Structures are given as C-alpha cells and as structure tokens.
Amino acid sequence: MKIAIPTNDRKTLAERSGRASEFAIIEINSEGIQSINFIENQHEKTHHNGEHNHDERHGHEDLVALLSGINIIIGRKFGPHFSRDFHNAGIKMKLTKTEIIEDAAIEIFKNIN
C-alpha cells in the first residue's frame, strides 16, 4: 500500500495538507514500512503564495496528479477544496491526531487491514 502524508520537516505531519512543503510517500505492508520517499509540493508555491482566500475555481488537480498511484492520504486537516478534488479522484483520505509520519502510517494501515 502507498500512503501520502504532508510534512514540513520530514518528521511530523503538517497542519494543512495542501500547504505542506512536501509529501512523504510511504510504502507499507504487513511486515511494516518498506520505503519512505519525499516529493516537493509545488502547489503550495504556485497556488497559495501566502494567500488564504479560496474561491470555487481553486483546485488541487496538480496535487492529485503528483500523488497519483497512492492509495490513501493521511492528514491532520483537509480543506473543502482539497477534500473535493481527492474524493473525486477516488483517493481515500484519513484523519489522524498522530504527529510522527511513520507512526501515522502504521496506525492507519493497521486500522484498515
């Protein structure tokens, strides 16, 4: 299973998924975490640029494309536009209060398997 987790420091979950500096891509199976790679979030740089106002045109299609091939995205919070776009792409979203990215991946993997 491939899990994406937003992070700003490669250790903990970012507070806002769409604004994270990068995503940890974690491959996990019943034996545990097999690999962790990081992908830079260009969406944050090109779309948000410090602005917090969103309208109905705001989309995350670039993030959906960047994270294609993942099964689940885990986050602390998902905004309405982010949720809409990932839901429409058929990518499951799970919320967690766990702070460490590896712990969050293991927790969610255990809860769905």
MODELLER restraints for C-alpha pairs under 7 A, 6 or more apart:
rsr = mdl.restraints
at = mdl.atoms
rsr.add(forms.Gaussian(group=physical.xy_distance, feature=features.Distance(at['CA:1:A'], at['CA:27:A']), mean=5.65, stdev=0.5))
rsr.add(forms.Gaussian(group=physical.xy_distance, feature=features.Distance(at['CA:1:A'], at['CA:28:A']), mean=5.40, stdev=0.5))
rsr.add(forms.Gaussian(group=physical.xy_distance, feature=features.Distance(at['CA:1:A'], at['CA:29:A']), mean=6.17, stdev=0.5))
rsr.add(forms.Gaussian(group=physical.xy_distance, feature=features.Distance(at['CA:1:A'], at['CA:71:A']), mean=6.37, stdev=0.5))
rsr.add(forms.Gaussian(group=physical.xy_distance, feature=features.Distance(at['CA:2:A'], at['CA:25:A']), mean=6.70, stdev=0.5))
rsr.add(forms.Gaussian(group=physical.xy_distance, feature=features.Distance(at['CA:2:A'], at['CA:26:A']), mean=5.65, stdev=0.5))
rsr.add(forms.Gaussian(group=physical.xy_distance, feature=features.Distance(at['CA:2:A'], at['CA:27:A']), mean=4.61, stdev=0.5))
rsr.add(forms.Gaussian(group=physical.xy_distance, feature=features.Distance(at['CA:2:A'], at['CA:28:A']), mean=6.49, stdev=0.5))
rsr.add(forms.Gaussian(group=physical.xy_distance, feature=features.Distance(at['CA:2:A'], at['CA:70:A']), mean=4.80, stdev=0.5))
rsr.add(forms.Gaussian(group=physical.xy_distance, feature=features.Distance(at['CA:2:A'], at['CA:71:A']), mean=5.41, stdev=0.5))
rsr.add(forms.Gaussian(group=physical.xy_distance, feature=features.Distance(at['CA:2:A'], at['CA:72:A']), mean=6.89, stdev=0.5))
rsr.add(forms.Gaussian(group=physical.xy_distance, feature=features.Distance(at['CA:3:A'], at['CA:25:A']), mean=5.69, stdev=0.5))
rsr.add(forms.Gaussian(group=physical.xy_distance, feature=features.Distance(at['CA:3:A'], at['CA:26:A']), mean=5.08, stdev=0.5))
rsr.add(forms.Gaussian(group=physical.xy_distance, feature=features.Distance(at['CA:3:A'], at['CA:27:A']), mean=6.38, stdev=0.5))
rsr.add(forms.Gaussian(group=physical.xy_distance, feature=features.Distance(at['CA:3:A'], at['CA:70:A']), mean=5.69, stdev=0.5))
rsr.add(forms.Gaussian(group=physical.xy_distance, feature=features.Distance(at['CA:3:A'], at['CA:71:A']), mean=5.97, stdev=0.5))
rsr.add(forms.Gaussian(group=physical.xy_distance, feature=features.Distance(at['CA:3:A'], at['CA:72:A']), mean=5.03, stdev=0.5))
rsr.add(forms.Gaussian(group=physical.xy_distance, feature=features.Distance(at['CA:3:A'], at['CA:73:A']), mean=5.68, stdev=0.5))
rsr.add(forms.Gaussian(group=physical.xy_distance, feature=features.Distance(at['CA:3:A'], at['CA:105:A']), mean=6.95, stdev=0.5))
rsr.add(forms.Gaussian(group=physical.xy_distance, feature=features.Distance(at['CA:4:A'], at['CA:23:A']), mean=6.03, stdev=0.5))
rsr.add(forms.Gaussian(group=physical.xy_distance, feature=features.Distance(at['CA:4:A'], at['CA:24:A']), mean=5.55, stdev=0.5))
rsr.add(forms.Gaussian(group=physical.xy_distance, feature=features.Distance(at['CA:4:A'], at['CA:25:A']), mean=4.65, stdev=0.5))
rsr.add(forms.Gaussian(group=physical.xy_distance, feature=features.Distance(at['CA:4:A'], at['CA:26:A']), mean=6.32, stdev=0.5))
rsr.add(forms.Gaussian(group=physical.xy_distance, feature=features.Distance(at['CA:4:A'], at['CA:70:A']), mean=6.60, stdev=0.5))
rsr.add(forms.Gaussian(group=physical.xy_distance, feature=features.Distance(at['CA:4:A'], at['CA:72:A']), mean=6.39, stdev=0.5))
rsr.add(forms.Gaussian(group=physical.xy_distance, feature=features.Distance(at['CA:4:A'], at['CA:73:A']), mean=4.65, stdev=0.5))
rsr.add(forms.Gaussian(group=physical.xy_distance, feature=features.Distance(at['CA:4:A'], at['CA:74:A']), mean=6.31, stdev=0.5))
rsr.add(forms.Gaussian(group=physical.xy_distance, feature=features.Distance(at['CA:5:A'], at['CA:13:A']), mean=6.68, stdev=0.5))
rsr.add(forms.Gaussian(group=physical.xy_distance, feature=features.Distance(at['CA:5:A'], at['CA:23:A']), mean=5.27, stdev=0.5))
rsr.add(forms.Gaussian(group=physical.xy_distance, feature=features.Distance(at['CA:5:A'], at['CA:24:A']), mean=5.06, stdev=0.5))
rsr.add(forms.Gaussian(group=physical.xy_distance, feature=features.Distance(at['CA:5:A'], at['CA:25:A']), mean=6.63, stdev=0.5))
rsr.add(forms.Gaussian(group=physical.xy_distance, feature=features.Distance(at['CA:5:A'], at['CA:73:A']), mean=5.87, stdev=0.5))
rsr.add(forms.Gaussian(group=physical.xy_distance, feature=features.Distance(at['CA:5:A'], at['CA:74:A']), mean=5.22, stdev=0.5))
rsr.add(forms.Gaussian(group=physical.xy_distance, feature=features.Distance(at['CA:5:A'], at['CA:75:A']), mean=6.30, stdev=0.5))
rsr.add(forms.Gaussian(group=physical.xy_distance, feature=features.Distance(at['CA:5:A'], at['CA:101:A']), mean=6.75, stdev=0.5))
rsr.add(forms.Gaussian(group=physical.xy_distance, feature=features.Distance(at['CA:6:A'], at['CA:13:A']), mean=5.71, stdev=0.5))
rsr.add(forms.Gaussian(group=physical.xy_distance, feature=features.Distance(at['CA:6:A'], at['CA:14:A']), mean=5.42, stdev=0.5))
rsr.add(forms.Gaussian(group=physical.xy_distance, feature=features.Distance(at['CA:6:A'], at['CA:17:A']), mean=5.33, stdev=0.5))
rsr.add(forms.Gaussian(group=physical.xy_distance, feature=features.Distance(at['CA:6:A'], at['CA:20:A']), mean=5.47, stdev=0.5))
rsr.add(forms.Gaussian(group=physical.xy_distance, feature=features.Distance(at['CA:6:A'], at['CA:22:A']), mean=5.98, stdev=0.5))
rsr.add(forms.Gaussian(group=physical.xy_distance, feature=features.Distance(at['CA:6:A'], at['CA:23:A']), mean=4.37, stdev=0.5))
rsr.add(forms.Gaussian(group=physical.xy_distance, feature=features.Distance(at['CA:6:A'], at['CA:24:A']), mean=6.29, stdev=0.5))
rsr.add(forms.Gaussian(group=physical.xy_distance, feature=features.Distance(at['CA:6:A'], at['CA:75:A']), mean=6.65, stdev=0.5))
rsr.add(forms.Gaussian(group=physical.xy_distance, feature=features.Distance(at['CA:7:A'], at['CA:13:A']), mean=4.78, stdev=0.5))
rsr.add(forms.Gaussian(group=physical.xy_distance, feature=features.Distance(at['CA:7:A'], at['CA:14:A']), mean=4.46, stdev=0.5))
rsr.add(forms.Gaussian(group=physical.xy_distance, feature=features.Distance(at['CA:7:A'], at['CA:20:A']), mean=5.48, stdev=0.5))
rsr.add(forms.Gaussian(group=physical.xy_distance, feature=features.Distance(at['CA:7:A'], at['CA:21:A']), mean=6.39, stdev=0.5))
rsr.add(forms.Gaussian(group=physical.xy_distance, feature=features.Distance(at['CA:7:A'], at['CA:22:A']), mean=5.63, stdev=0.5))
rsr.add(forms.Gaussian(group=physical.xy_distance, feature=features.Distance(at['CA:7:A'], at['CA:23:A']), mean=5.70, stdev=0.5))
rsr.add(forms.Gaussian(group=physical.xy_distance, feature=features.Distance(at['CA:7:A'], at['CA:24:A']), mean=6.79, stdev=0.5))
rsr.add(forms.Gaussian(group=physical.xy_distance, feature=features.Distance(at['CA:8:A'], at['CA:14:A']), mean=5.73, stdev=0.5))
rsr.add(forms.Gaussian(group=physical.xy_distance, feature=features.Distance(at['CA:8:A'], at['CA:20:A']), mean=5.55, stdev=0.5))
rsr.add(forms.Gaussian(group=physical.xy_distance, feature=features.Distance(at['CA:8:A'], at['CA:21:A']), mean=5.04, stdev=0.5))
rsr.add(forms.Gaussian(group=physical.xy_distance, feature=features.Distance(at['CA:8:A'], at['CA:22:A']), mean=6.27, stdev=0.5))
rsr.add(forms.Gaussian(group=physical.xy_distance, feature=features.Distance(at['CA:11:A'], at['CA:100:A']), mean=5.82, stdev=0.5))
rsr.add(forms.Gaussian(group=physical.xy_distance, feature=features.Distance(at['CA:11:A'], at['CA:101:A']), mean=5.93, stdev=0.5))
rsr.add(forms.Gaussian(group=physical.xy_distance, feature=features.Distance(at['CA:12:A'], at['CA:99:A']), mean=5.18, stdev=0.5))
rsr.add(forms.Gaussian(group=physical.xy_distance, feature=features.Distance(at['CA:12:A'], at['CA:100:A']), mean=4.44, stdev=0.5))
rsr.add(forms.Gaussian(group=physical.xy_distance, feature=features.Distance(at['CA:12:A'], at['CA:101:A']), mean=5.24, stdev=0.5))
rsr.add(forms.Gaussian(group=physical.xy_distance, feature=features.Distance(at['CA:13:A'], at['CA:75:A']), mean=6.83, stdev=0.5))
rsr.add(forms.Gaussian(group=physical.xy_distance, feature=features.Distance(at['CA:13:A'], at['CA:99:A']), mean=5.49, stdev=0.5))
rsr.add(forms.Gaussian(group=physical.xy_distance, feature=features.Distance(at['CA:13:A'], at['CA:100:A']), mean=6.33, stdev=0.5))
rsr.add(forms.Gaussian(group=physical.xy_distance, feature=features.Distance(at['CA:13:A'], at['CA:101:A']), mean=5.77, stdev=0.5))
rsr.add(forms.Gaussian(group=physical.xy_distance, feature=features.Distance(at['CA:14:A'], at['CA:20:A']), mean=5.74, stdev=0.5))
rsr.add(forms.Gaussian(group=physical.xy_distance, feature=features.Distance(at['CA:15:A'], at['CA:76:A']), mean=5.79, stdev=0.5))
rsr.add(forms.Gaussian(group=physical.xy_distance, feature=features.Distance(at['CA:15:A'], at['CA:77:A']), mean=6.55, stdev=0.5))
rsr.add(forms.Gaussian(group=physical.xy_distance, feature=features.Distance(at['CA:16:A'], at['CA:76:A']), mean=6.99, stdev=0.5))
rsr.add(forms.Gaussian(group=physical.xy_distance, feature=features.Distance(at['CA:16:A'], at['CA:77:A']), mean=5.89, stdev=0.5))
rsr.add(forms.Gaussian(group=physical.xy_distance, feature=features.Distance(at['CA:16:A'], at['CA:78:A']), mean=6.76, stdev=0.5))
rsr.add(forms.Gaussian(group=physical.xy_distance, feature=features.Distance(at['CA:17:A'], at['CA:75:A']), mean=6.19, stdev=0.5))
rsr.add(forms.Gaussian(group=physical.xy_distance, feature=features.Distance(at['CA:17:A'], at['CA:77:A']), mean=6.68, stdev=0.5))
rsr.add(forms.Gaussian(group=physical.xy_distance, feature=features.Distance(at['CA:17:A'], at['CA:78:A']), mean=6.16, stdev=0.5))
rsr.add(forms.Gaussian(group=physical.xy_distance, feature=features.Distance(at['CA:18:A'], at['CA:44:A']), mean=6.58, stdev=0.5))
rsr.add(forms.Gaussian(group=physical.xy_distance, feature=features.Distance(at['CA:18:A'], at['CA:82:A']), mean=6.91, stdev=0.5))
rsr.add(forms.Gaussian(group=physical.xy_distance, feature=features.Distance(at['CA:19:A'], at['CA:44:A']), mean=5.03, stdev=0.5))
rsr.add(forms.Gaussian(group=physical.xy_distance, feature=features.Distance(at['CA:20:A'], at['CA:41:A']), mean=6.73, stdev=0.5))
rsr.add(forms.Gaussian(group=physical.xy_distance, feature=features.Distance(at['CA:20:A'], at['CA:44:A']), mean=6.90, stdev=0.5))
rsr.add(forms.Gaussian(group=physical.xy_distance, feature=features.Distance(at['CA:21:A'], at['CA:40:A']), mean=6.21, stdev=0.5))
rsr.add(forms.Gaussian(group=physical.xy_distance, feature=features.Distance(at['CA:21:A'], at['CA:41:A']), mean=5.34, stdev=0.5))
rsr.add(forms.Gaussian(group=physical.xy_distance, feature=features.Distance(at['CA:21:A'], at['CA:44:A']), mean=6.89, stdev=0.5))
rsr.add(forms.Gaussian(group=physical.xy_distance, feature=features.Distance(at['CA:22:A'], at['CA:38:A']), mean=6.49, stdev=0.5))
rsr.add(forms.Gaussian(group=physical.xy_distance, feature=features.Distance(at['CA:22:A'], at['CA:39:A']), mean=5.42, stdev=0.5))
rsr.add(forms.Gaussian(group=physical.xy_distance, feature=features.Distance(at['CA:22:A'], at['CA:40:A']), mean=4.23, stdev=0.5))
rsr.add(forms.Gaussian(group=physical.xy_distance, feature=features.Distance(at['CA:22:A'], at['CA:41:A']), mean=4.61, stdev=0.5))
rsr.add(forms.Gaussian(group=physical.xy_distance, feature=features.Distance(at['CA:23:A'], at['CA:38:A']), mean=5.54, stdev=0.5))
rsr.add(forms.Gaussian(group=physical.xy_distance, feature=features.Distance(at['CA:23:A'], at['CA:39:A']), mean=5.27, stdev=0.5))
rsr.add(forms.Gaussian(group=physical.xy_distance, feature=features.Distance(at['CA:23:A'], at['CA:40:A']), mean=6.52, stdev=0.5))
rsr.add(forms.Gaussian(group=physical.xy_distance, feature=features.Distance(at['CA:23:A'], at['CA:41:A']), mean=6.80, stdev=0.5))
rsr.add(forms.Gaussian(group=physical.xy_distance, feature=features.Distance(at['CA:24:A'], at['CA:36:A']), mean=6.38, stdev=0.5))
rsr.add(forms.Gaussian(group=physical.xy_distance, feature=features.Distance(at['CA:24:A'], at['CA:37:A']), mean=5.69, stdev=0.5))
rsr.add(forms.Gaussian(group=physical.xy_distance, feature=features.Distance(at['CA:24:A'], at['CA:38:A']), mean=4.57, stdev=0.5))
rsr.add(forms.Gaussian(group=physical.xy_distance, feature=features.Distance(at['CA:24:A'], at['CA:39:A']), mean=6.60, stdev=0.5))
rsr.add(forms.Gaussian(group=physical.xy_distance, feature=features.Distance(at['CA:25:A'], at['CA:36:A']), mean=5.57, stdev=0.5))
rsr.add(forms.Gaussian(group=physical.xy_distance, feature=features.Distance(at['CA:25:A'], at['CA:37:A']), mean=5.14, stdev=0.5))
rsr.add(forms.Gaussian(group=physical.xy_distance, feature=features.Distance(at['CA:25:A'], at['CA:38:A']), mean=5.92, stdev=0.5))
rsr.add(forms.Gaussian(group=physical.xy_distance, feature=features.Distance(at['CA:26:A'], at['CA:33:A']), mean=6.92, stdev=0.5))
rsr.add(forms.Gaussian(group=physical.xy_distance, feature=features.Distance(at['CA:26:A'], at['CA:35:A']), mean=5.74, stdev=0.5))
rsr.add(forms.Gaussian(group=physical.xy_distance, feature=features.Distance(at['CA:26:A'], at['CA:36:A']), mean=4.56, stdev=0.5))
rsr.add(forms.Gaussian(group=physical.xy_distance, feature=features.Distance(at['CA:26:A'], at['CA:37:A']), mean=6.63, stdev=0.5))
rsr.add(forms.Gaussian(group=physical.xy_distance, feature=features.Distance(at['CA:27:A'], at['CA:33:A']), mean=5.97, stdev=0.5))
rsr.add(forms.Gaussian(group=physical.xy_distance, feature=features.Distance(at['CA:27:A'], at['CA:34:A']), mean=5.41, stdev=0.5))
rsr.add(forms.Gaussian(group=physical.xy_distance, feature=features.Distance(at['CA:27:A'], at['CA:35:A']), mean=5.27, stdev=0.5))
rsr.add(forms.Gaussian(group=physical.xy_distance, feature=features.Distance(at['CA:27:A'], at['CA:36:A']), mean=6.56, stdev=0.5))
rsr.add(forms.Gaussian(group=physical.xy_distance, feature=features.Distance(at['CA:28:A'], at['CA:34:A']), mean=5.41, stdev=0.5))
rsr.add(forms.Gaussian(group=physical.xy_distance, feature=features.Distance(at['CA:43:A'], at['CA:62:A']), mean=6.74, stdev=0.5))
rsr.add(forms.Gaussian(group=physical.xy_distance, feature=features.Distance(at['CA:43:A'], at['CA:63:A']), mean=6.55, stdev=0.5))
rsr.add(forms.Gaussian(group=physical.xy_distance, feature=features.Distance(at['CA:58:A'], at['CA:81:A']), mean=6.90, stdev=0.5))
rsr.add(forms.Gaussian(group=physical.xy_distance, feature=features.Distance(at['CA:59:A'], at['CA:81:A']), mean=6.23, stdev=0.5))
rsr.add(forms.Gaussian(group=physical.xy_distance, feature=features.Distance(at['CA:59:A'], at['CA:85:A']), mean=6.83, stdev=0.5))
rsr.add(forms.Gaussian(group=physical.xy_distance, feature=features.Distance(at['CA:60:A'], at['CA:82:A']), mean=6.06, stdev=0.5))
rsr.add(forms.Gaussian(group=physical.xy_distance, feature=features.Distance(at['CA:60:A'], at['CA:85:A']), mean=6.12, stdev=0.5))
rsr.add(forms.Gaussian(group=physical.xy_distance, feature=features.Distance(at['CA:61:A'], at['CA:85:A']), mean=6.77, stdev=0.5))
rsr.add(forms.Gaussian(group=physical.xy_distance, feature=features.Distance(at['CA:64:A'], at['CA:86:A']), mean=6.43, stdev=0.5))
rsr.add(forms.Gaussian(group=physical.xy_distance, feature=features.Distance(at['CA:71:A'], at['CA:91:A']), mean=6.05, stdev=0.5))
rsr.add(forms.Gaussian(group=physical.xy_distance, feature=features.Distance(at['CA:71:A'], at['CA:92:A']), mean=6.53, stdev=0.5))
rsr.add(forms.Gaussian(group=physical.xy_distance, feature=features.Distance(at['CA:72:A'], at['CA:91:A']), mean=5.86, stdev=0.5))
rsr.add(forms.Gaussian(group=physical.xy_distance, feature=features.Distance(at['CA:72:A'], at['CA:92:A']), mean=4.72, stdev=0.5))
rsr.add(forms.Gaussian(group=physical.xy_distance, feature=features.Distance(at['CA:72:A'], at['CA:93:A']), mean=5.62, stdev=0.5))
rsr.add(forms.Gaussian(group=physical.xy_distance, feature=features.Distance(at['CA:73:A'], at['CA:92:A']), mean=6.36, stdev=0.5))
rsr.add(forms.Gaussian(group=physical.xy_distance, feature=features.Distance(at['CA:73:A'], at['CA:93:A']), mean=4.97, stdev=0.5))
rsr.add(forms.Gaussian(group=physical.xy_distance, feature=features.Distance(at['CA:73:A'], at['CA:94:A']), mean=6.37, stdev=0.5))
rsr.add(forms.Gaussian(group=physical.xy_distance, feature=features.Distance(at['CA:74:A'], at['CA:93:A']), mean=5.87, stdev=0.5))
rsr.add(forms.Gaussian(group=physical.xy_distance, feature=features.Distance(at['CA:74:A'], at['CA:94:A']), mean=4.87, stdev=0.5))
rsr.add(forms.Gaussian(group=physical.xy_distance, feature=features.Distance(at['CA:74:A'], at['CA:95:A']), mean=5.75, stdev=0.5))
rsr.add(forms.Gaussian(group=physical.xy_distance, feature=features.Distance(at['CA:74:A'], at['CA:96:A']), mean=6.91, stdev=0.5))
rsr.add(forms.Gaussian(group=physical.xy_distance, feature=features.Distance(at['CA:75:A'], at['CA:94:A']), mean=6.45, stdev=0.5))
rsr.add(forms.Gaussian(group=physical.xy_distance, feature=features.Distance(at['CA:75:A'], at['CA:95:A']), mean=5.08, stdev=0.5))
rsr.add(forms.Gaussian(group=physical.xy_distance, feature=features.Distance(at['CA:75:A'], at['CA:96:A']), mean=6.12, stdev=0.5))
rsr.add(forms.Gaussian(group=physical.xy_distance, feature=features.Distance(at['CA:76:A'], at['CA:95:A']), mean=5.44, stdev=0.5))
rsr.add(forms.Gaussian(group=physical.xy_distance, feature=features.Distance(at['CA:76:A'], at['CA:96:A']), mean=5.46, stdev=0.5))
rsr.add(forms.Gaussian(group=physical.xy_distance, feature=features.Distance(at['CA:76:A'], at['CA:97:A']), mean=6.14, stdev=0.5))
rsr.add(forms.Gaussian(group=physical.xy_distance, feature=features.Distance(at['CA:77:A'], at['CA:95:A']), mean=6.65, stdev=0.5))
rsr.add(forms.Gaussian(group=physical.xy_distance, feature=features.Distance(at['CA:96:A'], at['CA:104:A']), mean=6.89, stdev=0.5))
rsr.add(forms.Gaussian(group=physical.xy_distance, feature=features.Distance(at['CA:98:A'], at['CA:104:A']), mean=5.48, stdev=0.5))
